[in-house]
Amino acid sequence: MLVGLWGQGKGDIQEEVLGATGRLMKGLGGSTSSQVQILPPIFPFFLMARTYELQKKAELNSDVDVISLPSSSDFIKPGKMCWTAGWGKTGKNNPLSVTLREVELRIMDQEACKDHSDYDYQLQVCAGSPTTSKSIGQGDSGGPLVCDSVAHGIASSYEAKAPAVFTRISYYLPWIYKVLKSK
């Protein structure tokens, strides 16, 4: 999962700037440039993420770092405050954001996501803000849900008046480790 990834290119190879905070100018806020091969989508249906393979090892610094994954038994409890980030729209008629934006969200109980017809508590996490309309939006799919410096979810679905749905990373850990081991 790459957060703050900005790229341009055609086909299966793109020039990427890791740690980018702006989309309009190559390198704005980014610190490490790398060729990235976009691999075929070999992930399960609900895992809303692309698989990227860097052509060279990323240089870790204050803009580019790694994040911990949860254990396969981790289920974040309702009420926990987490955050997500993305380049998505900040309103229905607004364009995609030109800067990477983040929002704090509360983990909700499974009843809060009943408006999402395909919601499955074992596979997904429900997160939102009970007091504001801040959430993920169109264009934020694939962004992280981070709680206590651990990536617990991947932005996958939103409704205008309902909490957002994130793919639960802990459920897919066996698959993730299988793919990583094959590389």
Secondary structure, DSSP 8 states (H G I E B T S, - for coil): --SS-EEE-STTEEEEEET--BSSSTTTT--EEEEEEE----S-TT-----EEESS----SSS----B---TT----TT-EEEEEES-BSSTTS-B-SB-EEEEEEE--GGGGTTSTT--TTTEEEEE-SSS-----TT-TT-EEEETTEEEEEEEEEETTEEEEEEEGGGGHHHHHHHHHT-
